[in-house]
Amino acid sequence: MSQPIISLRSISKAYVMGETTVNALKDVSLDIHKGDFVAIMGASGSGKSTLMNILGCLDVPTAGSYLLDGIEVSKLSRDELADLRNRKLGFVFQSFNLLSRTSAIENVELPMLYNHTVTPRESHKRALAALDIVGLKERAHHFSNQLSGGQQQRVAIARSIVNEPVLILADEPTGNLDTHISIEIMAVFQRLNGQGITVVLVTHEQDIAQYAKRNVVFRDGNILSDALVTEPRNAATELSAVRS
Amino acid sequence: MRIFSILRMAARSINRNKLRSFLTMLGIVIGVAAVIAMLAIGQGAQNMINSQIASLGTNLLMIFPGAFTAGGVRSEAGTASRLSEDDAVAIKAQCPAVMYSTPMARTSAQVKAGGQNWRTSIYGAYPTYIKVRDWDLESGVCYTDADERGATKVCLLGQTVITNIFGAGANPVGQIIRIKNLPFTVVGTLIGKGQNAGGQDQDDCIIAPFSTIQKKLLGATYAGNLLASAVSIDQVEEARQEVNQVLKDRRKGSQGDGVDYTIRTQTDISNAANQTAQTLSILLASIAMVSLLVGGIGIMNIMLVSVTERTREIGIRMAVGAKGRDVLLQFLVEALVLSFLGGILGMIAGAGVSWIISKSQGWPISISAFSLLLGFGFSAATGIFFGWYPARKAASLNPIDALRYE
């Protein structure tokens, strides 16, 4: 098997809150390979958000080693982490986190603003292409607050893929959307995954996790179970079934 | 990050809160306007003083009779005038740094012509007087050395005298004017010089040959004072020393210490005037500093509010790869743009205020490129100084906390 994109070895994360120390993650080891579609599940407080922050290079572990695409992350500085987030990762959040009163295309271009290797012309071209992938090319110049929730989330997905990341991290991407729109969003993720993009999804909804290929369940800072989904749901087929 | 996109972000953010941005800028606007207006008025006042001093003749040396000391008893200045026509001639002959030199005889008298009369100052001086004073003729000619030798009764009239005797705009060249009942022929008229630095009307005078005034009007043997002009403005000090030497030499062996005169130059007078203007400028500048300080605090305050309001935006930017310095630059540029806009508005306002003051008060104003640069520089410095802390605060936010901020 090829070298994993993500390789966590004995990761621990402890927060000091006043006099008590909270061990959010305890000795977690996890490998995620290229092309994987992993759903990370667990109740709140199980450590899945902490794991997400560490995977997303927003935080560094207290102990252990984290290799992202062959780079040891746990010892990097703030600026190096920022570069890594910019080049290797794409984020999708529950609350979309688009810049308000800013057009869709400018939101998508945002990561490339901090990537000096991309020229403005190239940036515009890539942003349009990314919007095309999520089916919002004709809405490129709408302000984000003029778009529906589902459309906003698709703009966020376009933003996450525009820098050609090795991994998309989605934190409860369907949490603020109704069932039908959720399936549409999952269809987008499945399509991207089909094109070889690795997706890690955090969710507490069993239904949504069924669209992934692999489910990792957390409890109390440990991995409770890690299993392949025997028969993943296919969002695209479900959608066409609803339409017909 | 490219400077163009940073500027665009700043412009957009300022545009989004138009009223707030304007109110924030107002402090800088007032500060810069104060700088511009005050410098304009101060500079104008200084120029006015300088031109008044220059109207006396910039290379001018004035030699006044000084205190006469005899046997240790020092008498009042001017009590014993020992300056003579010969002194003036000697100065001209022996001082290479002196271009012209003339003795002066001064009196005042009632002058009459055509049923009008007027009391004015009568100056007796060599024809070179108008060159020493750098004073041009409006019409006619100056009297000549021949008039000087022959003590001819000819004269030049100042504008105030013409206005009061002949009426404004009249040309009295060729007419007869009676000074102490002696008939003088008007050979020329002087252009108006206005007031001198002391507020005295310089045009209220009649100039006539020294010999005529000395012999026919005063019957004196001494000159009231002497005037000389240096070859150039750089040689005024040299001329002063030479004149001093000549006069000293001519007084050797006389009673007392020999130094019974005072030499004053325009530099002495303008130094004093400039010092006053400088004190005024420093005072005005400190007022401007205070308003810029207040304006800067306003910018800092609103930038801190802005950072708090946009915490989530900062989080998003950091999540997609903005480094601390990208965020720092964004907020710093925003503060700079605010203060620059304030600076530009302030310049316009300052120029407007200066113009209104100059029109309504009749004060001369002068807006220099220097004052505009200064205003601009100060607004930029204020922006950087007071924008730094909020920008630093934004840059040091933790992305996780910033993303969760509600």
Boltz contact constraints between the chains, C-beta under 6 A:
constraints:
  - contact:
      token1: [A, 53]
      token2: [B, 400]
      max_distance: 6.0
  - contact:
      token1: [A, 58]
      token2: [B, 399]
      max_distance: 6.0
  - contact:
      token1: [A, 58]
      token2: [B, 400]
      max_distance: 6.0
  - contact:
      token1: [A, 59]
      token2: [B, 400]
      max_distance: 6.0
  - contact:
      token1: [A, 79]
      token2: [B, 323]
      max_distance: 6.0
  - contact:
      token1: [A, 82]
      token2: [B, 321]
      max_distance: 6.0
  - contact:
      token1: [A, 82]
      token2: [B, 323]
      max_distance: 6.0
  - contact:
      token1: [A, 85]
      token2: [B, 321]
      max_distance: 6.0
  - contact:
      token1: [A, 86]
      token2: [B, 321]
      max_distance: 6.0
  - contact:
      token1: [A, 91]
      token2: [B, 319]
      max_distance: 6.0
  - contact:
      token1: [A, 97]
      token2: [B, 316]
      max_distance: 6.0
  - contact:
      token1: [A, 99]
      token2: [B, 313]
      max_distance: 6.0
  - contact:
      token1: [A, 110]
      token2: [B, 320]
      max_distance: 6.0
  - contact:
      token1: [A, 111]
      token2: [B, 320]
      max_distance: 6.0
  - contact:
      token1: [A, 111]
      token2: [B, 321]
      max_distance: 6.0
  - contact:
      token1: [A, 113]
      token2: [B, 1]
      max_distance: 6.0
  - contact:
      token1: [A, 113]
      token2: [B, 5]
      max_distance: 6.0
  - contact:
      token1: [A, 114]
      token2: [B, 321]
      max_distance: 6.0
  - contact:
      token1: [A, 114]
      token2: [B, 322]
      max_distance: 6.0
  - contact:
      token1: [A, 114]
      token2: [B, 326]
      max_distance: 6.0
